[in-house]
Amino acid sequence: MSEIVISVRNLTKKFGRFTAVDNISFDVEKGEIFGFLGANGAGKTTAMRMLCGLSFPTSGNGSVAGFDVMTEAEEIKCHIGYMSQRFSLYNDLTIWENMMLFAGIYGMSKKESEQRALWLLDRLQFMSEKDTMVGSLPLGWKQKLSFVIATIHKPEVIFLDEPTGGVDPITRRQFWELIYEEAAAGTTIFVTTHYMDEAEYCSRVSIMVDGKIEALDTPQALKKQFGVVSMDEVFRTLARRAKRGD
């Protein structure tokens, strides 16, 4: 039996009279690459914030890495990695200093931090650049570095919020190779993206419209269900149903 790492039942988030996330339910398995899609204003960012322990649900329940989203938000934060769409490392620190800083934030010992950082630098072939200031790196390098730092404490789940925005196609492909490696090692990947070709790389895809999950299945099954040949066409078909804007 597959291990469920994220489980959500009837999760809802309201802001006054506005329902941003409306009664959503789904499960995500260990080692799965789960695509969480939706147009601007669909509610996906609000849902992700609840799963990351950054916002409390109005109702419903859920768990991430075995911890309750209602009552164990701090524990969730310790067991996940997170990479935002905005570059979040410190430009005025070196690659090595950034890695040590974030390892320390996650409570890793100095010895463990150094061993893990060296292994990750070797994996990225960044060893010769470890004393380079992060601010001087090309965007693609920064994105890959952000990703491996999100994995430095070996989290059970990594949340990626539009991680490849603004990078070239070659770098995007290399980035997805890193994602596949992590998933193959048993890490669960929860990813949002505006690139529909990237949705094709996911194990399963959820598509939100107006706060609700309107479709959830493998890319192949969704294309068959909607009678189209690409995830872009699936997404456009569903997005046309939206009634609320950004």
N, C-alpha and C positions, 0 to 999 in steps of 0.2 A: 504493500500500500504506500502511495506517495505521501511525503510529509508536507503538511500545509504550513506555510510560513507566514502568510498574510490571510486573515479571515475577516470579512466584513459582512454585517447583517443589518439591513435597514438604516444605514448610516445617513444622518441628516444634519445639515448645518443651515441655520437661519440667521439672517441679520435683520432684526425687526420683522417686517412683513415679507421681506425678500428671502426666498428659499434658494440658496446657492447650490447646495447638494441635496438631492431629493430622494431619500429612501433607496440608496444603492446597496447591492449585495454582490459579493464575489469572493473567490478564494484564489490564492496564488501558491504554487508548489515550490518546494526547494529546487534551486537550480534552473527555474523557469525565467525566460526573458519575457516580461509582461508589458506590452505596450498600452499606455493609457492616453488615449487621444480625445481630442475635442477642439472645436473652434474657440477663439477668444470669447470668454464669457460663458463657456459651457459648464464650468465648475470644477474642472480637473485640478487646478492649482489649489483651490480650497480643500478638495478631497485629499490631495497629497499632503498638505500641511497638517491635517488631522492625523494621517497615518504616521507622520514624522514626529508627532508629539508637540507640534507647534501651535495647535489650535484645538479646542475641545469641541466635540460634537454637541449638537443640541439634543439629539436623541439617537437611538440605535446603539449598536455595539460593534467592537472589532478588536482584533489583536494583531500585533506585529512582533515576530520573533518570540512569540509566547507571552507577550506583555500586553496588558489591557490599555486601549487608547484613552479610556475615560480616567483611569486611576493610576497608571504607571508610565506616564509620559517621559519622566526622566530616565527610567530604565530603557525605554525604547530608544532614546537618543544615544545611549551608550552602545547599543547593539546594531545600529545602522550606520551606513555611510551616506553622505548627501553631497551632490554636486549641483549647484544652481546654474541657471542659464547665464548669470552674470559671473564673470571671473572673480573668485573670492579669495585667492591667495594674496600674500603681501608682496607688492612689487619692490619694496625697498629692503627685502631680505633675500638671501641666496636660496637656491633650491634646497640645499641641505638644511638651512635654518628654518625654512617653511616646514620641511618634513619633521624636524625635531619639535617644532612648536605644536603642530597638530597631533603628533604622537603623544606629547605631554598632556594636551587637552583631553585625550582619550584615556589618560591614566596609565600609559605604558611606562615601564622602567627604562632607564637610560640605555642599558645593555640591549634590551629587547627592541627599543626604538632604533638603535643604530644598526642592529642586525637586519631588521625588517627594511629599513631605508636603503641599506646597501643592496639588498636583494632586489628591491623595486627599481633602483637606479640601473642595476645591471640588466634587468628585464627590459627597461626602456632604452638601453644603450645611452644613458645620460651620465654615466660615471664621470666622464671627463668634464662635464658641465656642472658638477655638484656645487661648485663655489661661484657659479654665475648668478648675477642678480636676476630675479624672476622678471622684473620689469623690462629687461632687454630681450626676452625670449619671443620668438614668433608666436602668433595666436595658437597655431596648431600644437606647438610644444606645450604651451600653457594649459590647453585643454587636456592633453594626455597626462600632464603632471597633476592637474586637479583630480583627474580620475583615480590615479594610483594613490594619491594622498587620501582620497575617500575610502580606500581599501586598506590603509596602513595598519589599522587595528583588527583586521580580518573580520569584518562585520558579517552577519547572516544575510542582511539585505542592503542593497545599494539603491538609493533613489537618485535618478538622473533627470533633471528638469531641463529639457531641450539642450542637451550637452554639446551638440555639434553645430549650433547656430553660428554662422559667419565663417566657418572653416571651408577649405577647398575640398573637392570630392576625394582626392587621394588621402588626405588627412582623415576625412570622415570614414573611409574604408579601414584605415589603420586603427581608428578609434573603436570601430565595431569589432575588430579582431581582438582587442583588449576585453571588450564586453563578453565575447564568446569564450575567451579563456577563463574569465571569472565564473561564468555560468557553468562551464564544464567542470570546474573545481567544486561546484556545489553552492555557489553564492547566488541568491535570488536577485534578479535585476528588475527594477520597476522604473520604466522610462517613459517620459513624454517627449514627443517630437512633432514638428510641423512638416518634416520630410516624409512623404508617404512611401517613398522607396525604402526608408528605414523600417516602416511598419511591416514590410515584407520579411524582415529579418527576425521578427519576434516569434516566440512560441505561440502566444495567443495575443489578441488585441481586443481592447475594450474601447468603445466609442461613445462619448457622452454628448448629449444634446439637451440644452436647457436644464441642466442639473441631474438628468436621469441617464442611466446606461441604456442606450438604444440597441447596441449590438455587442456581443462578446463571443469570440470563437477564434479558431486558427485563421490566418490570412487566407489559406486555401479554401476553407469552408465558407468564409464570409464572401469571397469572390463568387463562389458557386451559388450561395444563397441569393445574392443580388444580381446574378447573371452578367457579371462584368469581368474584365481581365486584369484589373489593377486595383490596389488598395486606394489609390487616388480617386477612382470612380466610386468605390464604396463610400469613402469619406464624403465626397461631394453630394451623393444621393442622400445621406443622412443629414448633412449640414443644412441642406435646403429646408429641412423640417423645423429648423430653429425659429423661435418666435421672439426671443429676446436678443438684444445686441450685446456689444462689448460692455 
